[in-house]
Amino acid sequence: MSDKVVEHTLCEPFRGTGDREISTVRMRRIKAKDMRAMSEASDDEMAQALWLIGRLSGLSPDEVDEMDAADVAALTDIIEGFQKPAAPRKPTD
């Protein structure tokens, strides 16, 4: 798996669009354009988090709404981790 995509195994799998079972969510890293669009989508932090989960994972708003709260919290933690700077790389000789 690329370090640009994180996969989360859901605590509570659910049925998504087309009755497909969703048991894992793959999210790409956040970009500045995602942050800009998120701020334009809503002023509410929870609405922003749910919107961003959908945008980064490709899940529809209806699918995000079916997620268990524990999975929403875990995915929000992943998004927060995306926003932290990576450890500096050591120079090579």
C-alpha positions in Angstrom: 0.0 0.0 0.0 1.3 3.4 -0.9 2.0 5.9 1.9 -0.5 8.2 0.1 -3.4 5.9 0.8 -4.5 4.6 4.2 -6.8 1.6 4.6 -9.0 1.3 7.7 -10.9 -1.9 8.5 -14.3 -0.9 9.8 -15.4 -1.9 13.3 -18.9 -2.2 12.0 -19.2 -3.1 8.3 -22.4 -1.9 6.6 -24.3 -2.1 3.3 -23.5 0.7 0.8 -24.9 1.7 -2.5 -26.1 -1.2 -4.6 -26.3 -3.4 -1.5 -22.5 -3.9 -1.5 -20.9 -4.7 1.8 -18.3 -2.1 2.9 -15.9 -3.5 5.4 -12.8 -1.4 4.7 -12.3 2.2 3.7 -9.3 3.5 1.7 -8.6 7.2 2.1 -6.1 9.2 0.1 -4.1 12.0 1.7 -5.7 15.4 1.9 -4.7 18.2 -0.4 -5.0 21.9 -0.1 -7.9 21.9 -2.6 -9.8 19.5 -0.4 -9.3 21.8 2.6 -10.6 24.7 0.6 -13.6 22.8 -0.7 -14.3 21.5 2.9 -14.4 25.1 4.3 -16.8 26.1 1.5 -19.1 23.1 2.1 -19.9 24.0 5.7 -19.0 25.9 8.9 -19.9 23.0 11.1 -16.9 20.8 12.2 -18.8 17.5 12.1 -20.3 18.2 8.7 -16.9 19.1 7.4 -15.4 15.9 8.8 -18.2 13.7 7.3 -17.9 15.6 4.0 -14.1 15.1 3.9 -14.4 11.4 4.7 -16.6 11.0 1.7 -14.3 13.1 -0.6 -11.1 11.3 0.4 -12.6 7.8 0.3 -15.0 8.0 -2.6 -18.0 7.0 -0.4 -21.3 8.7 -1.1 -22.9 11.0 1.5 -25.5 8.3 2.1 -22.8 5.7 2.7 -20.9 8.0 5.1 -24.1 8.5 7.0 -24.4 4.7 7.6 -21.0 4.5 9.3 -20.7 3.6 12.9 -19.5 6.5 15.2 -16.4 4.6 16.2 -15.4 4.3 12.5 -16.1 8.0 11.9 -13.8 8.8 14.9 -11.0 6.5 13.6 -11.2 8.0 10.1 -11.2 11.5 11.6 -8.0 10.6 13.4 -6.5 9.4 10.2 -7.3 12.7 8.5 -5.8 14.6 11.4 -2.6 12.5 11.0 -2.5 13.5 7.3 -2.2 17.1 8.4 0.9 16.6 10.6 4.3 17.1 9.0 6.3 14.1 8.2 9.5 13.4 10.1 12.4 15.1 8.4 14.4 12.9 6.2 18.0 12.3 7.1 20.5 13.4 4.5 22.4 10.7 2.7 26.1 10.9 2.3 
